[in-house]
């Protein structure tokens, strides 16, 4: 679907200048109610919090309990430029009084990926309905694209307080971040925007079943159903990706941002417990994992722990890849190397000793002899609460046990 921008905004992007005599609007501190128009009938809401500091404004993207500092913000006349996060995305908008109108651009995707963006400064308190029954709560068995070849399963973990709903969907390859939304009678809307991923879920309760639609950006839409089921479980995350018969080791040779080749056979990995992180600079769940790997590496590197990140991107333009790798190293101050493994669509072919790479992140845990001891697909991220704590503790215990061998 193509979206045609208003002429005034096209001009604003090109010229970035004020008309003579134009009275510049103030970009006011406060709560801005934002909308990304994914499709004609699918508007993803999110909150942009703007604060005044001593020298500059500070911006935050708010998803329920999650508060993401905006990576960078610039203003040129009535044009606003926002780089939301560590991902290769940006928002360009025109400021008129207490409103913003513009576009969201994802540079990490192949081709033109533009979504209309609007925002309004919140000036009056929102009215809340305190008489809505708490129907959308608990643990749900979820099926996306049910009864089709693309069918997949998930666990819905929801909480409802009056007309506010929050939660996440846990899948075999990760979770859908901190979702938050509203309940109106029998309909729930949940969404999240983290700077790169745009998730929107709308579901209608029909007795004990929720029937809904899911939008991921403007490129993906599918139906989903959910039934309350406190005992539902997903397959073991360590059973999904494995070494093919006849293999017990991982091998690779990939370039870093300086085109230096790093291989699993390098001296640095010999007689070391090694974590091989299959990741992407576009992947928020991978960032959650990175935030666990960095302190673990810093505390255990002297005891024999090594780590390397194999990055897979959606496009293989080397200038883009080098910029993305450099940006990630700088933002996270990565203490271990990150190399370019190739395109996401070719990731399984890049590591032919694996049966498949189902999702990002995938973590390969290797012992001191170079033997693969465990492969974990996905991560139970911070939005999953206790499950995240359990995932982190189990993973760290596995690493410490291997170091002690």
C-alpha positions in Angstrom: 0.0 0.0 0.0 1.3 3.4 -0.9 0.8 6.5 1.2 0.9 10.0 -0.4 2.3 12.7 1.8 0.7 16.1 1.9 2.5 18.6 -0.3 3.4 20.9 2.6 5.3 18.0 4.3 7.2 17.0 1.1 8.4 20.6 0.9 9.3 20.6 4.5 11.5 17.6 4.2 13.3 19.0 1.2 13.8 22.6 2.3 13.9 22.2 6.1 13.5 26.0 6.2 11.0 28.5 7.6 9.0 30.7 5.3 9.9 34.4 5.7 7.9 35.9 8.5 6.6 32.6 9.8 6.0 32.4 13.5 7.8 29.3 14.9 5.6 27.0 17.0 6.9 25.8 20.4 7.6 22.1 20.7 6.1 21.9 24.2 7.0 19.6 27.0 4.3 17.2 28.0 2.6 14.0 26.8 2.1 13.6 23.1 -0.5 11.1 21.9 1.1 9.6 18.7 -0.4 7.5 15.9 1.3 5.4 13.2 -1.2 4.6 10.4 -0.2 1.0 9.5 -3.2 0.5 7.2 -6.5 2.2 6.5 -8.2 0.7 9.5 -5.2 0.0 11.7 -3.8 2.9 13.7 -1.1 2.1 16.2 -1.1 4.5 19.2 1.9 5.3 21.4 3.0 7.9 23.9 5.9 10.3 23.3 7.0 12.1 26.5 8.8 15.4 26.1 10.7 16.9 29.0 12.6 20.2 29.3 16.1 19.9 30.7 18.7 22.7 31.3 20.2 22.6 27.8 17.9 20.5 25.6 14.7 18.6 25.4 14.6 15.0 26.3 12.2 12.6 24.6 11.0 9.2 25.7 8.8 6.5 24.0 6.5 5.0 26.6 5.0 1.5 26.3 3.3 0.8 29.6 6.1 -0.1 32.0 8.8 0.4 29.4 10.3 3.9 28.9 12.7 4.1 26.0 15.0 7.2 25.8 15.0 8.6 22.3 18.4 8.2 20.7 18.6 11.7 19.2 16.3 14.7 18.5 16.9 17.7 16.2 14.8 20.6 15.1 15.2 22.8 12.1 12.6 25.5 12.0 9.2 23.8 12.0 10.8 20.4 11.0 11.3 17.8 13.7 13.7 14.9 13.3 13.5 12.0 15.8 15.8 8.9 15.9 13.7 6.8 18.2 16.3 4.1 19.3 19.4 2.1 18.4 17.6 0.8 15.2 18.0 2.3 11.8 14.8 4.3 11.8 13.6 7.9 12.1 10.6 10.1 12.4 10.3 13.3 10.3 7.5 15.6 11.1 6.2 19.2 10.7 5.2 21.0 13.9 2.1 23.2 13.7 1.0 24.6 17.1 0.3 21.5 19.3 0.4 18.9 16.6 2.9 16.9 14.5 2.4 15.5 11.0 4.9 13.4 9.1 6.3 10.0 8.4 8.2 7.1 10.1 11.0 5.6 8.0 12.7 2.2 8.5 16.0 2.3 6.7 16.8 -1.3 7.7 14.2 -2.7 5.3 14.7 -3.2 1.6 13.0 -0.6 -0.5 10.9 2.3 0.6 9.3 1.7 4.0 7.3 4.7 5.1 4.3 5.0 7.5 2.3 8.1 8.1 2.8 9.6 11.6 0.7 12.1 13.6 0.8 13.4 17.2 -1.2 15.7 19.4 -0.2 17.3 22.7 -2.4 16.0 25.5 -4.0 19.0 27.1 -6.9 17.5 29.0 -7.1 14.3 31.2 -8.5 11.2 29.5 -11.8 9.9 30.7 -11.7 6.4 32.1 -14.5 4.0 32.3 -14.3 2.2 35.7 -17.3 -0.2 35.1 -15.8 -2.5 32.4 -15.6 -6.2 33.6 -12.0 -7.6 33.9 -12.5 -10.1 31.1 -9.0 -9.8 29.5 -6.7 -11.2 32.1 -4.7 -14.4 32.8 -3.0 -16.9 30.6 -4.3 -17.7 27.1 -3.6 -20.3 24.5 -3.0 -18.4 21.3 -2.9 -19.5 17.6 -1.9 -17.1 14.8 -3.2 -17.9 11.3 -5.1 -20.9 12.7 -5.8 -23.9 10.5 -3.4 -22.6 7.8 0.1 -23.6 6.6 1.4 -20.5 8.4 -0.2 -21.4 11.7 1.9 -20.7 14.9 1.3 -20.9 18.6 1.9 -18.5 21.5 1.0 -17.8 25.1 -0.9 -14.6 25.9 -0.1 -13.2 29.3 -2.7 -10.4 29.9 -3.6 -8.1 32.8 -6.6 -5.8 33.0 -7.4 -3.0 35.4 -10.7 -1.4 34.5 -10.3 -0.1 30.9 -6.5 -0.5 30.8 -5.0 -3.7 29.5 -1.4 -4.8 29.3 0.7 -7.9 28.7 2.6 -9.7 26.0 2.5 -12.7 23.7 5.2 -15.3 24.3 6.3 -17.4 21.3 8.9 -20.0 20.6 11.2 -17.3 19.2 10.6 -14.5 21.8 8.0 -12.2 23.0 6.1 -9.2 21.6 7.5 -6.6 24.1 5.6 -4.5 26.5 2.1 -4.2 25.1 -0.4 -1.8 26.5 -3.9 -0.7 25.4 -7.5 -0.2 26.2 -10.7 -2.2 26.6 -14.0 -1.0 25.2 -16.8 -3.3 26.2 -15.9 -6.6 24.5 -12.9 -5.3 22.4 -9.2 -5.1 23.5 -6.5 -3.1 21.7 -2.9 -3.8 22.6 0.2 -2.3 20.9 3.9 -1.5 21.2 6.3 0.7 19.4 10.0 0.4 20.3 11.5 2.5 17.6 11.7 -0.3 15.0 8.9 -2.8 15.6 5.3 -1.7 15.3 2.9 -4.2 16.9 -0.9 -3.8 16.9 -3.3 -6.4 18.2 -7.1 -6.0 18.2 -9.3 -8.7 19.7 -13.0 -9.2 20.3 -14.2 -11.4 23.1 -16.8 -14.0 22.2 -17.7 -16.0 25.3 -14.4 -17.7 26.3 -12.6 -17.0 23.0 -10.9 -13.9 21.6 -10.9 -13.5 17.8 -8.6 -10.9 16.5 -6.2 -9.4 14.0 -2.5 -8.7 14.3 -0.5 -6.1 12.4 3.3 -5.9 12.3 4.2 -2.6 10.6 2.5 -2.2 7.2 4.0 -5.5 5.8 2.3 -8.2 7.8 -1.3 -8.9 8.9 -2.8 -12.1 10.2 -5.7 -13.4 12.3 -5.4 -14.8 15.8 -7.5 -16.6 18.3 -7.1 -17.1 22.0 -8.7 -19.4 24.6 -8.1 -19.1 28.3 -5.7 -22.0 29.3 -3.6 -21.7 32.5 -1.8 -25.0 31.7 -0.7 -24.3 28.1 3.0 -24.7 27.3 5.2 -24.0 24.3 8.0 -26.4 23.0 11.3 -26.3 24.9 13.3 -23.4 23.4 16.5 -25.6 23.5 15.0 -28.2 21.3 14.1 -26.2 18.2 17.5 -25.5 16.6 20.2 -28.2 16.8 23.3 -29.6 15.0 22.7 -31.9 12.1 23.7 -35.5 12.4 27.5 -35.9 12.2 28.3 -32.5 13.6 29.2 -31.5 17.2 30.9 -28.2 16.5 30.2 -24.8 15.0 32.5 -23.2 12.4 32.3 -19.8 10.7 34.5 -17.1 9.2 32.9 -13.7 8.9 34.1 -10.1 8.6 33.8 -7.4 11.3 33.1 -3.7 10.4 36.8 -3.3 9.5 36.7 -6.3 7.1 38.9 -8.3 9.4 37.9 -12.0 9.4 37.0 -13.6 12.7 36.7 -17.4 12.8 35.6 -19.9 15.4 39.0 -21.5 14.9 40.8 -18.3 16.2 43.1 -18.6 19.1 40.8 -16.4 21.3 38.2 -19.2 21.4 40.4 -22.2 22.1 39.8 -23.8 25.5 37.2 -21.2 26.3 33.5 -21.4 27.1 32.1 -19.5 24.1 28.7 -17.9 23.5 27.8 -17.4 19.8 24.9 -14.9 19.6 22.9 -15.0 16.4 21.5 -11.5 16.2 20.5 -8.5 14.1 20.8 -4.8 14.6 17.1 -4.5 13.8 16.0 -7.0 16.5 14.7 -5.7 19.8 14.7 -9.1 21.5 18.3 -9.4 20.5 19.0 -6.2 22.3 17.4 -7.6 25.4 19.8 -10.6 25.2 22.7 -8.3 24.6 22.0 -6.5 27.8 22.4 -9.8 29.6 25.4 -11.0 27.7 27.5 -7.8 28.3 27.7 -7.9 32.1 28.1 -11.6 32.1 31.1 -11.3 29.7 32.6 -8.5 31.8 32.3 -10.5 35.0 33.4 -13.9 33.6 35.8 -13.1 30.8 38.8 -13.4 33.1 37.6 -16.9 34.1 37.5 -18.1 30.5 34.3 -16.8 28.9 34.3 -15.6 25.3 31.5 -14.2 23.3 30.9 -13.3 19.6 27.9 -11.9 17.9 27.0 -13.1 14.4 24.9 -10.3 12.8 22.4 -10.9 10.0 20.8 -8.0 8.2 17.9 -7.6 5.8 20.1 -5.9 3.2 23.7 -6.6 2.3 24.9 -3.1 1.2 28.3 -3.0 2.9 28.2 0.7 3.7 24.9 0.1 5.5 26.2 -3.0 7.3 29.3 -1.2 8.4 27.3 1.7 9.8 24.9 -0.6 11.6 27.7 -2.6 13.2 29.6 0.5 14.2 26.4 2.0 15.7 25.6 -1.1 17.8 29.2 -1.3 19.1 29.1 2.3 20.1 25.7 2.4 21.7 26.2 -0.8 23.7 30.0 -0.3 24.2 30.3 -4.0 23.1 33.3 -5.6 24.8 33.2 -8.6 22.4 33.3 -8.7 18.6 30.4 -8.5 16.2 30.7 -9.8 12.7 28.4 -9.8 9.6 27.0 -13.2 8.8 25.0 -12.3 5.8 21.3 -11.7 4.9 18.6 -12.9 7.3 17.0 -14.9 4.5 20.3 -16.9 4.0 21.2 -17.3 7.7 20.6 -21.1 7.8 22.8 -21.5 4.7 25.6 -19.4 6.4 25.7 -22.0 9.2 25.0 -25.2 7.4 25.8 -27.4 10.4 22.5 -26.3 12.0 19.1 -27.7 11.0 17.7 -24.2 10.8 17.6 -20.8 12.4 14.1 -20.2 13.5 14.3 -16.8 15.1 16.4 -14.0 16.5 18.1 -14.2 18.9 19.5 -17.7 18.9 22.2 -18.4 21.4 24.8 -21.2 20.9 26.6 -22.3 24.1 29.9 -24.1 23.5 32.2 -25.8 26.1 35.9 -25.6 26.5 36.5 -28.4 24.1 34.5 -26.7 21.3 31.5 -29.0 21.7 28.1 -27.4 21.4 26.2 -28.1 24.6 23.1 -26.1 24.1 21.3 -24.0 21.6 18.5 -21.6 22.8 16.0 -20.1 20.4 14.5 -16.8 21.4 14.4 -15.2 24.8 11.7 -14.6 27.4 12.3 -10.9 27.5 11.7 -8.3 30.3 8.0 -8.0 29.4 7.4 -11.6 30.6 8.3 -10.7 34.2 9.1 -13.9 36.2 9.8 -15.9 33.0 12.6 -13.4 32.1 14.2 -13.8 35.5 14.0 -17.6 35.2 15.5 -17.5 31.7 18.4 -15.3 32.8 19.2 -17.4 35.9 19.1 -20.7 34.0 21.3 -19.4 31.3 23.9 -17.9 33.7 23.9 -21.1 35.7 24.6 -23.1 32.5 27.6 -20.9 31.7 29.0 -21.0 35.2 28.7 -24.8 35.3 30.7 -25.1 32.0 33.4 -22.8 33.3 33.8 -25.0 36.3 34.3 -28.2 34.2 
